Amino acid sequence: MIRRGSPRTYRAAMLDVFQIAKTYPAPRGPLTILSGVSFTLHLGDAAAIMGPSGAGKSTLLYILGGLEQPTSGTVALDGRNPYALSEKELAAFRNQAIGFIFQDHCLLPQCSVLENVLVPTLVSTTEPRASASGYIARARDLLAQVGLSDRLDHRPAELSGGEKQRVALARALIRKPLLLLCDEPTGNLDQASADVVASLLLELHRQQETILIVVTHSAELAARFPLRYELRDANLHPAGA
Amino acid sequence: MRTSTLLARNLAWYWRTNLAVLLGVATAAGVLGGALLVGDSVRASLRDLVLARLGNTDYVVARNGFFRENLAASFNKTGREACPTIAIEGMVAHQASGRRAYAVQIYGVDQRFGPAPQGRQILLSAALADELGAKPGDTLLVRVEKPSAIPLESLHGRKEDVGKTIRLTLGSAAPREFSLNPQQGDVRAAYVPLARLQKELGEIGKVNTILLGPTADPARLLAAHYTLEDLGIKTRTLPNAIAVETDTTLIPDALAERATATAKSLGLSTQPVLTYLANSIRANGREIPYSVVTALAAPPAPADPASITLNQWAAHDLNAKPGDPVSLDYYVWQSDGSLHTETAQFRLVQIVPIAGAAADRNYAPEYPGITESNSLRDWDPPFPLDLHRIRPADEQYWKQYRTTPKAFIALARGQQLWGTRFGKLTSIRISPPSPAFAGALRAALDPAQMGLTVTPVKARSLAASQGATDFGEYFVYFSFFLMVSALLLTGLFFKLGIEQRLREIGVLRALGFSISRIRAMFLLEGAALAVAGSLLGLAGALAYGAIIVFGLRTWWIDAVGTRMISLHPSIVSLATGALAGIVTGLGTIAFALRKLEPVTPRGLLAGEQKRHSVKRPLIVGTIAALLALILLASALLRALDQTAAFFGAGTLLLIAAISLQSAVLNRRSSASIGGLTTLALRSAAYRPGRSILCIAQIACATFLIVSVDAFRQTGDSAGTGGYPLMAESVLPLIHDPNTPAGRDALNIPPLPGVRFIPFRLRPGDDTSCLNLYRPRNPRILAPPAAFLRSAHFAFQDSVPHTPNPWLLLDEPLPGGAIPAIADASSMTYVLHLTLGQDFVLNGARFRIVAALHDSLFQSELLISEKNFLRLFPDVEGYRFFLLDVPPQKAQQVTGTLEDALSDYGFDIQSTAARLAGFHKVENTYLSTFRSLGALGLVLGTVGLAAILLRNALERRRELALLRAVGYRPSHLAAMVLAENLLLLLLGLATGTVCALLAIAPAVSLRGGQLPVASLALLLAAVLATGIGASLAATRAALRSPLLAALRSE
């Protein structure tokens, strides 16, 4: 287990995915979305997963993020299988170890930019309450890094699509997660905004030393990742294979 | 950032939905609190009324007879002046117009009472003055029963002209609105100068009532200061004894027992005496007219009951010797108001000289019109006297010996022949005469047992003001569905809010919020809304309560019979309503939250909702249906109280129907869509939870409206027993109007085909729904034995079951309880008794043995005449009558009798009108409660409109797509309307069918008749309202630019 705050000089923490399968019941028989998906990633790795629409990319992402139970197979992040945890432990695991960025940002419209970034800290069980000010400082720092330090009190409705996605990025990193999962993070953005978000994403991933997995159908975005995979025929293949 | 910050943001951001939830809770809390306030207000108003009318009167000293006015002075030592009064019932007539008012309380008062009339003045309460149309200066005739110490229904009671009419002039002063009896109706009282009334009634210096203010231990004060005279007891000092007598001329058994015990305790001996007047003493073909005969348990009376002793004068006049048969002819008063002559046979055993005990003329008590006469011919007895029979020898005897008995018989025989319910002795001789005896007797007597009572009238009235009907409970009961509707609306809008925030919930789950944490957050939001809603509901409760109370004073005044009801807010009721609002609101919200868990975070992010199971609602529905059937069967078999079973079965049937519909809607249909209709049906099943909520609200409101309306009385009840008319008199009728002699005595012309059924009446508290106060001293009627055998009127039940429950009144009960019959409605809802239950009244135990069904006897209890005379010997004559009259003659007979018997205050009413009066109250309650159903309907319609609009707005893209592929706006409108109509009709049908099924037992009891027309009208109104809401929502949804929705996110 990597202690937080210490330099990550070795690549012990990893995401180990083994023989993941997912099928859904359907009126005409079970529908197999994933079958035998296996791979391993380490801290600092950034991978893009591509594939045609309906291939199961988002399904795989949600399985990795503990949001949807696989039909079979195992997932282990830093040696912990989220699906072996109780519901409360799983929630704490997601809060502490995983950051999510969704295609449509999923910001809470009733909260300000700063408050949206701080939402995950409300259920933190690993940090004492006294670090509330610490979280605020970190949130401000993250927002400054994504270029929104002058928009802290603004509501999501007052932001552009790209700005909302930048807030979502800051929110995903507030708890210093091990794993950062992004589902089409630039899918709803124009080219310029998409470039900005993509650059910020990769930069912050590098700074925070997370495992970054991005699901995208954008070849331009995928090209910026050192690791590229393609999901087809219910399985994950290295891109170009 | 704190959780509280997020909560505050959520509450503010989703203010529209939250406002709807808050208003739903506010409505539920307001309705409950308001219903409780109605009960508080009615009770408090009744209390205020009774306190205002009693004024300073806390206790009342009273007797069924008169006592010294000076007794009042004994209570003046407490610092407050006691007020001696005469309080009697009478009638008042306005001489100029001829208008009459019956059953008026007449008070003889002076300045100690308050504003009092002077001289020949009379003052009237405002309502009575209005009723008579009387103005100051008008002449009024007051008629009351003339007091008679000697019982009217005894030989020496004066029966001709039992009333006294007093002519007075209406004064201008406004008198106190005074009443000793708790009643919500207007005070109908007349105030007459005390001295004038005493003089007119021949009771100078006497009263029958003393009004006392707050007094410590008034019973002790009374016991210390009353005299034997106050109880109508006289002691006459004789040469060798003291004679204890009463002003009624008869010694009650209780007094006889007490006097004997007192004498014994003082070492004195007693001699009981019964003296009677024989019309004739006959022997050997001769007779002596109008002779005093005395029955003793000692000489000169014989010991043998079959023997007789004559004095020498009588023996000589009859030429009788020992061994000769001797007959006594004497009058006996019959209950039909006639005098019968009966004869008793004896054998002469002894002839005694008129000396010693045989010469004692004091065996006879004082009989007005007889004992003070100087000659037989001067006698003025209240029975027929044939003066032709009186011989000079008889006059000579009277002149010399007066009331000295001519004959003596054994006491036991005398009591057998001449004993009455008023007593079996005319005096008790105490010897030797002891000055200590009177005081000892006074100390030994209980004035209450002798009829001189102290009643804590204020305490009793305040207890009565708790009410016979708990309006609060009734309004809570019938507001139940209104509250359910409000809570359904609360749950509906909260559910809509959750659905609106499903993605947000998914995000929170993704960010690490556990389901329990999310649920807790929503619960906190819900709690804040519930508390705020309940606080707002306090204002709603006051408003709701105020509207209901205003309604009771105006539109629904027939339910309470008074305008004196006002709102009395109570902290307890308001707090209860608020607390209940918080609890039920929070419960509803918690129930709505239970659906969150089973959907995965991914599903939430996709806006997915849990697909409800089909199995659970099926199980719930089946169980509920079975339980409902069991309850219905129990109601039919009378194993359970019908009202409780009805509501239980109806509620269970509703639950069953809604559960089963939920199972159907949640079932994933595999049938293909064949047209617009099936598309609409599929749409209704898309959000089954909303659809079910909608159906439930409409069903609840319809259930209430249909079920309540079915109990409306249509006025064709058989509760009149076949008698078209009934009557009450202010003065008792002693004579039987069914006999020629009786009609002659009452001055009634012959009435062919008319039969009177006279009932004895002991006045008391009305036990019907017309009386809001709790009856503590019910009115009691006693029908004649012949009526019991005639088996008129329908019974709901009896214990034991018998073809003619009337006969149970004469059956002795184990333990000595007195059998009584009551109307079922009065028994259940006013007296709060059940069949077979005992209750105590005036120290006597009664038992309800039968319950009449919707009869005209709702204001009283009925017992047998035999038991009535035993319990209330002082109540004389008949004051209640059923009249068997050919219907076509009813009006003519009414006019004839009311005119002929106007001196008795004979007031006739049609029995149908009497029943209609009771039904009017019941129907007004139903109208009130139906209004609540209408409110529930309004809420249901609001819910329906909200669902429709929400559904349409959520499906804007879907509707836009249909437009894009060629559907016209009319197609879309038809589709949306079809879905809405489906929900509406399901709700209506569910509510109606469940209500009809559940009330079938009650309807069959009422003859199987349903007010079909008014029900159909109601349901049509519900349907129209629902269709109107549907159209409005459809129009609103389709008005927005649907095609633009295709492009929107």
Contacts between the chains, C-beta under 8 A, distances in Angstrom:
chain1	res1	chain2	res2	distance
A	27	B	670	7.6
A	62	B	601	7.8
A	62	B	602	4.7
A	65	B	510	7.0
A	67	B	509	7.3
A	67	B	510	6.0
A	67	B	600	6.7
A	67	B	601	4.5
A	67	B	602	4.8
A	67	B	605	7.8
A	68	B	600	5.5
A	68	B	601	7.5
A	68	B	602	4.6
A	69	B	600	7.8
A	87	B	514	6.1
A	87	B	515	6.2
A	87	B	516	7.8
A	88	B	514	4.9
A	88	B	516	7.0
A	90	B	514	8.0
A	91	B	509	7.3
A	91	B	512	5.2
A	91	B	513	6.3
A	91	B	514	3.6
A	91	B	515	7.5
A	91	B	517	7.2
A	92	B	512	6.4
A	92	B	514	7.5
A	93	B	512	7.7
A	94	B	509	7.8
A	94	B	510	6.6
A	94	B	511	7.1
A	94	B	512	4.4
A	95	B	511	6.5
A	95	B	512	2.2
A	95	B	513	7.6
A	96	B	512	7.0
A	98	B	512	7.9
A	100	B	510	4.8
A	100	B	511	7.1
A	102	B	507	7.6
A	102	B	510	7.9
A	102	B	605	7.1
A	104	B	1049	7.8
A	106	B	503	6.6
A	106	B	504	7.8
A	106	B	506	7.7
A	106	B	507	4.3
A	106	B	510	7.8
A	106	B	605	7.2
A	108	B	6	7.9
A	108	B	9	7.5
A	108	B	504	6.1
A	108	B	507	7.3
A	109	B	13	6.5
A	110	B	9	4.1
A	110	B	10	5.9
A	110	B	12	6.8
A	110	B	13	3.1
A	110	B	14	7.4
A	111	B	6	6.9
A	111	B	9	5.3
A	114	B	1	7.6
A	115	B	1	5.2
A	115	B	5	6.8
A	115	B	6	7.5
A	115	B	9	7.2
A	118	B	1	3.7
A	119	B	1	7.1
A	119	B	6	7.0
A	119	B	508	7.5
A	119	B	511	6.1
A	120	B	511	4.5
A	120	B	512	5.9
A	121	B	1	6.7
A	122	B	1	6.5
A	122	B	2	7.3
A	122	B	3	5.3
A	122	B	6	6.5
A	122	B	513	7.8
A	123	B	511	7.7
A	123	B	512	5.5
A	123	B	513	5.3
A	123	B	514	7.4
A	123	B	517	5.8
A	132	B	1	7.7
A	135	B	1	7.8
A	136	B	1	7.6
A	171	B	511	7.6
A	175	B	512	7.8
